[in-house]
Amino acid sequence: MKKRGTKSSVVKIDPEIMSGTPCFAGTRVPVRALLDYIEGGETLDDFLDQYPSVSREQVIAYLEESGELMLATA
């Protein structure tokens, strides 16, 4: 488990990649794309089919980190 305040290895913010938009590390896929898929009622498999450069493990790790962050600030 990551300590709060440590850098995520799942999401990368780099001004040279997608103008600094948070993306899944090693890809040019914005994290917002995953959130849009979920909000639109699409499945995780739909997202992974559309963005094969993102692994299931990356998505699960992102969701776990996000959940931990939300619970830590609640």
C-alpha positions as CSV (number, residue, x, y, z in Angstrom):
1,M,0.0,0.0,0.0
2,K,1.3,3.4,-0.9
3,K,1.6,6.0,1.8
4,R,-0.5,9.1,1.4
5,G,1.4,11.9,-0.4
6,T,3.7,9.5,-2.4
7,K,3.8,9.8,-6.1
8,S,1.6,7.5,-8.1
9,S,3.4,5.2,-10.6
10,V,0.1,4.6,-12.3
11,V,-0.5,8.2,-13.5
12,K,2.0,10.5,-15.0
13,I,1.8,14.2,-15.5
14,D,4.3,15.5,-17.9
15,P,4.1,18.8,-19.7
16,E,5.6,17.1,-22.8
17,I,2.9,14.5,-22.9
18,M,-0.7,15.6,-23.8
19,S,0.2,19.1,-22.5
20,G,0.4,17.9,-18.9
21,T,-2.9,16.1,-18.8
22,P,-2.8,13.2,-16.3
23,C,-2.3,10.0,-18.3
24,F,-1.7,6.4,-17.5
25,A,2.0,6.0,-17.2
26,G,3.7,4.8,-20.4
27,T,0.8,5.8,-22.5
28,R,-0.9,8.9,-24.0
29,V,-4.3,7.9,-22.6
30,P,-5.8,10.5,-20.3
31,V,-7.2,9.2,-17.0
32,R,-10.3,11.3,-17.8
33,A,-11.0,8.8,-20.6
34,L,-11.5,6.0,-18.1
35,L,-13.8,8.2,-16.0
36,D,-15.8,9.2,-19.0
37,Y,-16.3,5.5,-19.9
38,I,-17.4,4.7,-16.4
39,E,-19.7,7.7,-16.3
40,G,-21.2,6.7,-19.7
41,G,-22.1,3.3,-18.4
42,E,-19.4,1.5,-20.4
43,T,-17.5,-1.5,-18.9
44,L,-13.9,-1.8,-18.0
45,D,-13.5,-4.3,-20.8
46,D,-14.9,-1.7,-23.3
47,F,-12.3,0.8,-22.1
48,L,-9.5,-1.7,-22.3
49,D,-10.6,-2.8,-25.8
50,Q,-10.5,0.9,-26.9
51,Y,-7.2,1.7,-25.2
52,P,-5.0,-1.5,-25.5
53,S,-1.9,0.4,-24.3
54,V,-3.5,0.6,-20.8
55,S,-3.3,-2.6,-18.8
56,R,-6.1,-3.9,-16.5
57,E,-3.5,-3.8,-13.7
58,Q,-3.0,0.0,-14.3
59,V,-6.7,0.6,-14.1
60,I,-7.2,-1.4,-11.0
61,A,-4.2,0.3,-9.3
62,Y,-5.6,3.7,-10.3
63,L,-9.0,2.9,-8.8
64,E,-7.5,1.5,-5.6
65,E,-5.3,4.6,-5.2
66,S,-8.2,6.9,-5.9
67,G,-10.4,5.1,-3.4
68,E,-7.7,5.2,-0.7
69,L,-7.2,8.9,-1.3
70,M,-11.0,9.5,-1.0
71,L,-11.2,7.5,2.2
72,A,-8.2,9.2,3.7
73,T,-9.7,12.7,3.2
74,A,-13.3,11.8,4.2
